[in-house]
């Protein structure tokens, strides 16, 4: 299944940081229920919605009961905690984004990982029984879906 099909078949996503506002905006506009882990405290969780042509976040104070995907724009050193979070919300997929280009420069849309980092991340995620995706840029995929809001 390709990444477009994965998003089409998903109902909800939990974001753990993101590189640009177009990530939560494009996912909400594509019709997904978007939740955000918005800080280090255990109650730093928010639900996103699209109102008056803008993204609105409302504090819910707890993780969602379920999320099909957990998206992470965090250093790979934090991946073990992301895996634990994904398992707690019954996610099947962890979608990571490095924020790097192949030459090592930072790029908010960058998805490059070294072969070693990609292999290590994939092994960690798969050993927990989850699927790992690290590219393409998730907002680009979300924009390919039929928008549910105008």
Kinemage of the C-alpha trace (Angstrom):
@kinemage 1
@onewidth
@group {chain A} dominant
@subgroup {mainchain}
@vectorlist {calphas} color= white
{ca unk a 1} P 0.000 0.000 0.000
{ca unk a 2} L 1.427 3.406 -0.908
{ca unk a 3} L 1.422 6.451 1.377
{ca unk a 4} L -1.601 8.049 -0.324
{ca unk a 5} L -3.642 4.892 0.278
{ca unk a 6} L -2.433 4.758 3.872
{ca unk a 7} L -3.707 8.288 4.542
{ca unk a 8} L -6.952 7.622 2.649
{ca unk a 9} L -7.655 4.573 4.813
{ca unk a 10} L -6.728 6.332 8.049
{ca unk a 11} L -9.187 8.104 10.276
{ca unk a 12} L -6.918 9.773 12.818
{ca unk a 13} L -3.345 10.872 13.339
{ca unk a 14} L -1.380 12.010 16.368
{ca unk a 15} L 1.324 14.576 15.618
{ca unk a 16} L 4.407 14.794 17.795
{ca unk a 17} L 5.837 18.091 16.573
{ca unk a 18} L 5.926 19.178 12.923
{ca unk a 19} L 8.198 21.302 10.727
{ca unk a 20} L 5.587 23.701 9.348
{ca unk a 21} L 1.954 24.573 9.938
{ca unk a 22} L 1.011 22.985 6.612
{ca unk a 23} L 1.364 19.538 8.238
{ca unk a 24} L -1.620 19.791 10.615
{ca unk a 25} L -3.529 22.065 8.212
{ca unk a 26} L -3.252 19.732 5.236
{ca unk a 27} L -4.155 16.686 7.331
{ca unk a 28} L -7.247 18.352 8.821
{ca unk a 29} L -8.302 19.608 5.392
{ca unk a 30} L -7.879 16.073 4.022
{ca unk a 31} L -10.483 14.909 6.523
{ca unk a 32} L -8.379 13.231 9.194
{ca unk a 33} L -9.020 13.665 12.899
{ca unk a 34} L -5.787 15.350 13.969
{ca unk a 35} L -4.440 15.285 17.506
{ca unk a 36} L -1.281 16.971 18.743
{ca unk a 37} L 1.158 16.126 21.508
{ca unk a 38} L 1.948 19.753 22.210
{ca unk a 39} L 4.578 19.622 24.935
{ca unk a 40} L 6.419 17.510 27.477
{ca unk a 41} L 3.687 17.365 30.140
{ca unk a 42} L 1.485 14.257 30.154
{ca unk a 43} L -1.631 16.381 29.577
{ca unk a 44} L -0.257 18.435 26.652
{ca unk a 45} L -2.675 17.015 24.077
{ca unk a 46} L -4.853 18.969 21.662
{ca unk a 47} L -7.469 18.233 18.998
{ca unk a 48} L -7.308 20.193 15.737
{ca unk a 49} L -10.208 21.430 13.678
{ca unk a 50} L -10.711 23.733 10.686
{ca unk a 51} L -12.902 26.758 11.477
{ca unk a 52} L -13.280 30.103 9.738
{ca unk a 53} L -10.629 29.122 7.208
{ca unk a 54} L -7.961 28.468 9.837
{ca unk a 55} L -6.548 25.725 12.019
{ca unk a 56} L -7.879 25.745 15.573
{ca unk a 57} L -6.455 23.678 18.426
{ca unk a 58} L -8.456 22.790 21.517
{ca unk a 59} L -6.790 21.346 24.605
{ca unk a 60} L -8.126 17.873 25.442
{ca unk a 61} L -5.603 17.130 28.200
{ca unk a 62} L -5.080 13.442 27.380
{ca unk a 63} L -3.962 11.336 24.443
{ca unk a 64} L -6.647 10.222 22.013
{ca unk a 65} L -8.107 6.784 22.677
{ca unk a 66} L -6.988 5.734 19.213
{ca unk a 67} L -4.871 7.038 16.362
{ca unk a 68} L -4.132 5.119 13.180
{ca unk a 69} L -0.815 6.915 12.635
{ca unk a 70} L 1.669 8.649 14.905
{ca unk a 71} L 3.718 11.238 13.003
{ca unk a 72} L 6.967 12.445 14.550
{ca unk a 73} L 9.198 15.347 13.640
{ca unk a 74} L 11.570 14.665 16.512
{ca unk a 75} L 15.151 13.398 16.696
{ca unk a 76} L 15.433 9.643 16.229
{ca unk a 77} L 16.879 9.437 19.740
{ca unk a 78} L 13.285 10.052 20.929
{ca unk a 79} L 11.889 7.198 18.832
{ca unk a 80} L 11.603 4.678 21.715
{ca unk a 81} L 9.207 7.064 23.507
{ca unk a 82} L 7.319 7.666 20.258
{ca unk a 83} L 6.926 3.892 19.858
{ca unk a 84} L 5.517 3.660 23.393
{ca unk a 85} L 3.085 6.488 22.657
{ca unk a 86} L 2.025 4.839 19.381
{ca unk a 87} L 1.334 1.564 21.145
{ca unk a 88} L -0.699 3.344 23.845
{ca unk a 89} L -3.033 4.846 21.190
{ca unk a 90} L -3.218 1.566 19.233
{ca unk a 91} L -1.484 3.041 16.168
{ca unk a 92} L -0.337 0.724 13.422
{ca unk a 93} L 2.069 3.148 11.727
{ca unk a 94} L 4.793 5.537 12.820
{ca unk a 95} L 5.651 8.148 10.187
{ca unk a 96} L 8.919 9.921 10.996
{ca unk a 97} L 10.404 12.925 9.286
{ca unk a 98} L 14.042 13.926 9.646
{ca unk a 99} L 13.948 17.501 8.362
{ca unk a 100} L 17.172 16.833 6.451
{ca unk a 101} L 18.226 16.774 2.810
{ca unk a 102} L 20.605 14.138 1.446
{ca unk a 103} L 23.531 16.567 1.789
{ca unk a 104} L 22.772 16.904 5.521
{ca unk a 105} L 21.341 20.413 5.351
{ca unk a 106} L 18.173 21.211 7.263
{ca unk a 107} L 14.952 21.460 5.276
{ca unk a 108} L 11.487 21.518 6.875
{ca unk a 109} L 10.244 19.258 4.076
{ca unk a 110} L 13.320 17.019 4.160
{ca unk a 111} L 12.834 13.293 4.698
{ca unk a 112} L 16.335 11.948 4.157
{ca unk a 113} L 17.875 9.459 6.570
{ca unk a 114} L 21.247 7.786 6.306
{ca unk a 115} L 21.051 4.079 5.525
{ca unk a 116} L 22.089 3.312 9.105
{ca unk a 117} L 19.474 5.632 10.665
{ca unk a 118} L 16.752 4.360 8.354
{ca unk a 119} L 17.584 0.746 9.150
{ca unk a 120} L 17.804 1.405 12.908
{ca unk a 121} L 14.495 3.300 12.990
{ca unk a 122} L 12.730 0.693 10.885
{ca unk a 123} L 14.021 -2.162 13.067
{ca unk a 124} L 12.948 -0.422 16.284
{ca unk a 125} L 9.468 0.349 14.967
{ca unk a 126} L 8.959 -3.070 13.389
{ca unk a 127} L 10.164 -4.856 16.526
{ca unk a 128} L 7.182 -3.218 18.273
{ca unk a 129} L 4.842 -4.656 15.618
{ca unk a 130} L 4.335 -1.333 13.830
{ca unk a 131} L 4.980 -0.137 10.291
{ca unk a 132} L 7.568 2.605 9.707
{ca unk a 133} L 7.321 5.317 7.048
{ca unk a 134} L 9.967 8.007 6.665
{ca unk a 135} L 9.091 9.594 3.342
{ca unk a 136} L 7.628 11.427 1.475
{ca unk a 137} L 6.721 14.678 3.213
{ca unk a 138} L 3.333 13.954 4.798
{ca unk a 139} L 1.755 17.324 3.906
{ca unk a 140} L 2.427 16.677 0.206
{ca unk a 141} L 0.609 13.348 0.485
{ca unk a 142} L -2.312 14.905 2.394
{ca unk a 143} L -2.746 17.588 -0.282
{ca unk a 144} L -3.253 14.836 -2.879
{ca unk a 145} L -6.365 13.652 -1.062
{ca unk a 146} L -9.786 15.038 -1.863
{ca unk a 147} L -10.326 17.954 0.511
{ca unk a 148} L -13.302 17.678 2.819
{ca unk a 149} L -13.396 21.394 3.657
{ca unk a 150} L -13.474 24.405 1.373
